């Protein structure tokens, strides 16, 4: 897939659908801040040599575009799902597969695995990666039967973007768990929940860019700083932390982590293992949190993390002295190396 200035690679950038509602946004749709971040992404991409970019943010046009004018490569920045339906995030990648269009990032199989947090935990446990204890609660299980070891965090078994997690999600008794589940079932009817061991220590994120065969590069990890959060609020990334207006959770900050050499080596090794086992490609983000005993445990894997200049991925790139444009170029180059290696092996 040559990308010479005289013959630039034609890249279709697919994002979330700006014309449709989005349940992962605080007010159900794209805000002016979201659109500004989108413009920043477009400007950063245009600064890269060897590519010609076209951005598609209306999913009703996607099928026709892939069928009638397929690009050389899709930069798959659709992290919201087809027409912003989160459970259909994998469907967008499946369309690329069906039309034989090469694309960046995770394949549908990886998205299926990572979307279900209970599956991620089982796979991690099988490979010796520490994870929090949890109880799976089906959507139809009577609340009178719910019990767990407390304190624990009530969260969706499938999903992302902190949807379904509010400031009362950390519970300390069966009674509190059942009350929280009542709210959860009203907000997300038909969705299974997890009662996950609440880990009171620091929360970290680690990003990997590359692929197992060609080498994985880890950015310096982040730490979620809850230090300015008012007393009495749980130290969690609740929905309002990421997308809300002025709330107490607006004080939560992302800073560079200060980890021991041993913890850093272990975190990178465990993330690399899960990257390969969960079939991630090109880039992914791994979230960890520290238990009361000081052990750092894996809590989530995101194979298609947010791409914006304000997102965790870009912040960690900054810790590595990479500009936003350089981070985007790293993703593109990782995909190109992977695709070139595959074509040479055919």
C-alpha positions as CSV (number, residue, x, y, z in Angstrom):
1,X,0.0,0.0,0.0
2,X,2.4,2.8,-1.2
3,X,1.7,6.3,0.0
4,X,4.0,8.6,-2.0
5,X,3.2,12.3,-2.2
6,X,2.5,11.9,-6.0
7,X,0.2,9.0,-5.3
8,X,-1.3,9.6,-1.9
9,X,-3.2,6.8,-0.1
10,X,-6.9,7.5,-0.2
11,X,-8.2,7.2,3.4
12,X,-11.8,7.3,4.4
13,X,-12.1,8.4,8.0
14,X,-15.3,7.0,9.5
15,X,-16.5,8.6,12.8
16,X,-19.6,8.6,14.9
17,X,-22.8,9.8,13.2
18,X,-23.3,13.5,13.9
19,X,-26.8,13.5,12.5
20,X,-28.1,10.8,14.9
21,X,-28.8,10.8,18.7
22,X,-26.0,9.3,20.8
23,X,-26.8,7.7,24.1
24,X,-23.2,8.0,25.3
25,X,-23.4,11.8,25.3
26,X,-24.7,13.6,28.3
27,X,-27.5,15.4,26.4
28,X,-28.0,12.6,23.8
29,X,-26.3,14.3,20.9
30,X,-23.1,15.9,19.6
31,X,-22.2,19.2,21.4
32,X,-20.2,22.1,20.0
33,X,-17.2,20.7,22.0
34,X,-17.5,17.4,20.2
35,X,-17.6,19.1,16.8
36,X,-14.6,21.2,17.7
37,X,-12.6,18.0,18.6
38,X,-13.8,16.6,15.2
39,X,-12.4,19.6,13.5
40,X,-9.1,19.3,15.4
41,X,-8.8,15.7,14.2
42,X,-9.4,16.7,10.6
43,X,-6.8,19.4,10.8
44,X,-4.3,17.0,12.4
45,X,-4.8,14.4,9.7
46,X,-4.4,17.0,6.9
47,X,-1.0,17.8,8.2
48,X,0.2,14.3,7.4
49,X,2.1,13.7,4.1
50,X,1.3,10.8,1.8
51,X,-2.4,10.6,2.5
52,X,-5.6,12.1,1.1
53,X,-8.4,12.1,3.6
54,X,-12.1,12.1,3.3
55,X,-14.2,12.2,6.5
56,X,-17.6,10.5,6.7
57,X,-19.8,11.2,9.7
58,X,-23.2,10.3,8.2
59,X,-23.6,6.5,8.4
60,X,-26.5,6.4,5.9
61,X,-23.8,7.1,3.2
62,X,-21.4,4.4,4.4
63,X,-22.8,1.4,2.5
64,X,-22.9,3.2,-0.8
65,X,-19.5,4.6,-0.4
66,X,-17.9,1.2,0.4
67,X,-19.7,-0.5,-2.4
68,X,-19.3,2.1,-5.2
69,X,-16.1,4.0,-4.4
70,X,-14.0,1.9,-1.9
71,X,-11.0,3.8,-0.4
72,X,-7.5,2.3,-0.1
73,X,-7.9,2.3,3.6
74,X,-10.5,3.1,6.3
75,X,-9.4,4.9,9.4
76,X,-12.1,3.4,11.7
77,X,-12.7,6.1,14.3
78,X,-16.4,5.0,14.7
79,X,-16.3,4.2,18.4
80,X,-20.1,4.8,18.8
81,X,-21.6,2.0,16.8
82,X,-23.5,2.1,13.6
83,X,-25.8,5.1,13.8
84,X,-24.5,5.5,17.3
85,X,-26.0,2.3,18.6
86,X,-23.2,1.0,21.0
87,X,-24.0,-2.7,20.6
88,X,-23.5,-2.2,16.8
89,X,-19.9,-1.0,17.0
90,X,-18.7,-4.3,15.5
91,X,-21.2,-4.0,12.6
92,X,-19.2,-1.1,11.2
93,X,-16.0,-3.1,11.0
94,X,-18.1,-6.0,9.6
95,X,-19.1,-3.8,6.7
96,X,-15.5,-3.2,5.8
97,X,-14.9,-7.0,6.0
98,X,-17.9,-7.7,3.8
99,X,-16.7,-5.3,1.1
100,X,-13.0,-6.3,1.4
101,X,-11.9,-2.8,2.4
102,X,-8.8,-2.7,4.6
103,X,-9.2,-0.8,7.8
104,X,-7.4,0.3,11.0
105,X,-8.1,-1.2,14.4
106,X,-9.9,-4.1,15.8
107,X,-11.9,-6.7,13.9
108,X,-15.5,-7.6,14.9
109,X,-14.4,-10.7,16.8
110,X,-12.2,-8.5,19.1
111,X,-15.0,-6.0,19.7
112,X,-17.4,-8.8,20.6
113,X,-15.0,-10.2,23.2
114,X,-14.1,-6.8,24.7
115,X,-17.6,-5.5,24.9
116,X,-18.5,-8.1,27.4
117,X,-16.6,-7.4,30.6
118,X,-17.4,-10.7,32.1
119,X,-15.8,-12.5,29.2
120,X,-12.7,-10.3,29.4
121,X,-12.4,-11.2,33.1
122,X,-12.6,-14.9,32.4
123,X,-9.9,-14.8,29.7
124,X,-7.7,-12.7,31.9
125,X,-8.1,-15.1,34.8
126,X,-7.2,-18.0,32.5
127,X,-3.9,-16.3,31.7
128,X,-3.0,-15.3,35.3
129,X,-3.9,-11.6,34.9
130,X,-5.3,-10.3,38.2
131,X,-8.9,-9.0,38.0
132,X,-11.5,-7.9,40.6
133,X,-14.0,-10.4,41.9
134,X,-17.5,-10.0,40.5
135,X,-21.0,-11.4,40.4
136,X,-22.9,-11.6,37.1
137,X,-26.6,-10.5,37.5
138,X,-28.8,-11.5,34.5
139,X,-31.4,-8.9,33.5
140,X,-34.2,-11.2,34.7
141,X,-32.8,-12.3,38.0
142,X,-35.1,-11.4,40.9
143,X,-33.5,-8.6,43.0
144,X,-34.3,-10.6,46.1
145,X,-31.6,-13.1,45.1
146,X,-28.9,-10.5,44.6
147,X,-25.9,-10.7,47.0
148,X,-22.2,-10.1,46.7
149,X,-19.1,-9.3,48.7
150,X,-19.1,-5.6,49.6
151,X,-18.2,-2.9,48.8
152,X,-18.7,-3.4,45.1
153,X,-19.4,-1.4,42.0
154,X,-22.6,-1.9,40.0
155,X,-21.9,-1.6,36.3
156,X,-23.2,-2.9,33.0
157,X,-21.9,-6.3,31.9
158,X,-21.8,-5.1,28.3
159,X,-21.0,-1.6,27.3
160,X,-18.6,1.3,27.5
161,X,-18.4,5.1,27.9
162,X,-19.4,4.7,31.6
163,X,-23.1,4.5,30.6
164,X,-25.0,2.9,33.5
165,X,-22.6,4.1,36.1
166,X,-23.6,7.0,38.4
167,X,-22.4,8.5,41.6
168,X,-24.4,5.9,43.7
169,X,-22.9,2.9,41.8
170,X,-20.6,1.9,44.7
171,X,-22.7,-0.1,47.2
172,X,-22.0,-1.5,50.6
173,X,-24.9,-4.0,51.3
174,X,-27.5,-6.2,49.7
175,X,-30.1,-3.5,50.2
176,X,-28.0,-0.8,48.5
177,X,-27.1,-3.2,45.6
178,X,-30.8,-4.0,45.0
179,X,-31.7,-0.3,45.1
180,X,-28.9,0.5,42.6
181,X,-30.0,-2.4,40.3
182,X,-33.6,-1.0,40.3
183,X,-32.2,2.3,38.9
184,X,-29.9,0.4,36.5
185,X,-32.8,-1.6,35.1
186,X,-34.9,1.5,34.5
187,X,-32.0,3.2,32.7
188,X,-30.8,0.1,30.7
189,X,-33.8,-2.3,30.5
190,X,-32.8,-5.8,29.5
191,X,-29.1,-5.3,30.3
192,X,-27.2,-7.7,32.5
193,X,-25.2,-6.1,35.3
194,X,-22.0,-6.9,37.3
195,X,-21.4,-6.5,41.0
196,X,-17.7,-6.0,40.8
197,X,-15.3,-5.8,43.7
198,X,-14.7,-2.1,44.4
199,X,-11.0,-1.4,44.2
200,X,-10.2,1.6,46.4
201,X,-6.7,2.4,45.1
202,X,-5.3,4.4,42.1
203,X,-6.8,3.9,38.7
204,X,-4.5,3.6,35.7
205,X,-4.6,3.5,31.9
206,X,-2.1,2.1,29.5
207,X,-2.1,2.4,25.7
208,X,-0.4,0.1,23.2
209,X,0.2,0.9,19.6
210,X,1.4,-1.6,17.0
211,X,0.8,-5.3,16.6
212,X,2.4,-8.4,18.2
213,X,4.2,-9.5,15.1
214,X,5.7,-6.1,14.4
215,X,6.2,-4.9,17.9
216,X,4.0,-3.1,20.4
217,X,4.9,0.4,21.8
218,X,3.5,1.4,25.2
219,X,2.9,5.0,26.0
220,X,3.6,6.1,29.5
221,X,0.6,5.2,31.6
222,X,-1.9,7.6,33.0
223,X,-3.4,7.9,36.5
224,X,-6.9,9.2,37.2
225,X,-6.6,11.9,39.8
226,X,-9.6,12.0,42.1
227,X,-7.9,14.3,44.6
228,X,-10.2,17.3,44.2
229,X,-13.4,15.3,44.3
230,X,-15.6,16.5,47.2
231,X,-15.7,14.2,50.2
232,X,-18.4,11.5,50.1
233,X,-18.4,10.9,46.4
234,X,-17.0,7.6,45.2
235,X,-13.7,7.7,43.3
236,X,-15.0,6.3,40.0
237,X,-15.4,7.5,36.5
238,X,-19.1,7.9,36.5
239,X,-21.0,8.9,33.4
240,X,-21.1,12.5,34.4
241,X,-17.3,12.6,34.7
242,X,-16.8,12.2,31.0
243,X,-19.8,13.9,29.4
244,X,-21.7,16.0,32.0
245,X,-22.0,19.7,32.4
246,X,-20.7,21.4,35.6
247,X,-20.7,18.7,38.2
248,X,-18.5,17.8,41.2
249,X,-16.9,15.2,38.9
250,X,-15.6,17.9,36.7
251,X,-12.6,18.1,39.1
252,X,-11.4,14.7,38.1
253,X,-8.1,15.0,36.2
254,X,-5.8,12.7,34.1
255,X,-2.1,12.9,35.0
256,X,1.0,10.9,34.2
257,X,1.3,7.8,36.5
258,X,4.3,7.4,38.8
259,X,4.7,3.6,39.0
260,X,7.5,1.5,40.3
261,X,9.6,-0.3,37.6
262,X,8.1,-3.6,38.7
263,X,4.5,-2.4,38.4
264,X,5.2,-0.8,35.1
265,X,6.8,-3.9,33.7
266,X,3.9,-6.1,34.9
267,X,1.3,-3.7,33.6
268,X,2.9,-3.6,30.1
269,X,3.4,-7.4,30.0
270,X,-0.3,-8.1,31.0
271,X,-1.6,-5.5,28.6
272,X,0.5,-7.1,25.8
273,X,-0.7,-10.5,26.6
274,X,-4.4,-9.4,26.6
275,X,-3.8,-7.4,23.4
276,X,-2.8,-10.6,21.6
277,X,-5.3,-12.9,23.3
278,X,-8.3,-10.6,22.6
279,X,-7.2,-10.1,19.0
280,X,-6.7,-6.4,19.3
281,X,-5.0,-4.7,16.3
282,X,-3.0,-1.5,15.7
283,X,-3.9,0.2,19.1
284,X,-5.9,-0.4,22.2
285,X,-6.3,0.9,25.8
286,X,-6.2,-1.1,29.0
287,X,-7.7,0.1,32.3
288,X,-6.3,-1.0,35.6
289,X,-7.2,-0.3,39.2
290,X,-5.4,-1.0,42.5
291,X,-7.0,-3.2,45.2
292,X,-6.9,-2.7,48.9
293,X,-4.0,-5.1,49.0
294,X,-2.0,-3.0,46.6
295,X,-2.3,-5.4,43.7
296,X,-3.0,-3.7,40.3
297,X,-5.9,-5.5,38.5
298,X,-7.2,-5.3,35.0
299,X,-10.8,-3.8,34.9
300,X,-11.4,-3.2,31.2
301,X,-10.0,-3.5,27.6
302,X,-11.0,-1.0,24.9
303,X,-10.0,-2.2,21.4
304,X,-11.4,0.9,19.8
305,X,-10.7,3.7,22.2
306,X,-11.6,7.4,21.7
307,X,-9.4,9.1,19.2
308,X,-10.0,12.8,20.1
309,X,-7.2,15.1,21.2
310,X,-8.9,15.3,24.6
311,X,-9.1,11.5,25.0
312,X,-6.9,9.3,27.2
313,X,-5.1,7.9,24.2
314,X,-3.9,11.3,23.0
315,X,-3.1,12.4,26.6
316,X,-0.8,9.3,27.0
317,X,0.8,10.1,23.6
318,X,1.6,13.5,25.0
319,X,3.3,11.9,28.0
320,X,5.6,10.2,25.4
321,X,6.3,13.6,23.8
322,X,4.2,12.7,20.8
323,X,2.0,15.3,19.1
324,X,-1.6,14.5,18.3
325,X,-0.7,14.3,14.6
326,X,2.1,11.9,15.3
327,X,-0.2,9.7,17.3
328,X,-2.7,9.5,14.4
329,X,0.1,8.8,12.0
330,X,1.3,5.9,14.3
331,X,-2.1,4.3,14.1
332,X,-2.2,4.6,10.3
333,X,1.4,3.2,10.0
334,X,0.7,0.3,12.3
335,X,-2.3,-0.7,10.2
336,X,-0.3,-0.3,7.0
337,X,2.6,-2.5,8.3
338,X,0.1,-5.1,9.4
339,X,-1.7,-5.1,6.0
340,X,1.5,-5.2,4.1
341,X,2.7,-8.2,6.1
342,X,-0.5,-10.0,5.4
343,X,-0.4,-9.3,1.7
344,X,3.2,-10.5,1.5
345,X,2.3,-13.7,3.3
346,X,-0.6,-14.5,0.9
